[in-house]
Amino acid sequence: MSNSDRSRSANESAPLGKAEDIPAALRDGNKTPSNRVTSTTVSALPLGGIALGVGLFLVGITAFNLVTTSRDRSTPIPIASPNVDPTTTPATAPSSPQNNTDNVLNHLPYTEAPTAELVSIGGGYRLRKPAAAKFQAMVAAARSSGVNITTISAFRSVEDQKRLFFGVGAARGQQPTKRAEVSAPPKYSEHHTGYAIDVGDAAVSATNLNQNFETTPAYQWLKANAATYSFELSFPKDNIQKVSYEPWHWRFVGDINSLETFYKAHNLQGK
Ligand SMILES: [Zn+2]
């Protein structure tokens, strides 16, 4: 069921409306806590106004707390958040006992790779430079063993993922909880990092993005050799993140930036 989701993502770029981001952003923009504090303090200058000023100041602080608290709760996907932002947990996030970090429907937050860090790996696909070099060496080694590994998806922008999650989800009439079983919400896909890649076996393309990809020569070769090229499976069977088994989805973990990217997000793995 995830077949068409993943394969479409790399080639299509139909824009999706940004309406889902607007209400929260507008609401936040109209309530600037510092304005409230400043105006009440200035108006309380003379006589016993000091006591009044202190009282209003406290009211202002309370309002500040209320505003910031409600903002944290009401903003499901904040704009321009850092890689792992402790304020982004929405009220709708499921509470997993194994999960001690922020997630949305079991998917972890990732920052989009800077464009300058991305290089082509052919076929219109891009990865970060270190991952691209190792991936291409891996594909060449496999080919010399008679195995033809193909690329199905690589780097995906947050915009790509918006269309994939909300657009395709709506077209299929899927609730977000159902959608998240096969697709990460925007800002929560490993594909944003430029280190993750979906692969197939050219000889058995019917298994593309299907769990029976694990029966192919390509998967068997990767299982035996991917670590040599610093790639690992992101979502093995029964993974602690509780994402569906994806034998086609691999990630580069061969330098400190990629390692930090995935394992700081995966604090749960240490539990
Ligand atoms: Zn993938």
Boltz pocket constraint, residues with backbone or C-beta under 6 A from the ligand:
constraints:
  - pocket:
      binder: B
      contacts: [[A, 6], [A, 153], [A, 191], [A, 196], [A, 197], [A, 198], [A, 248], [A, 249], [A, 250]]
      max_distance: 6.0
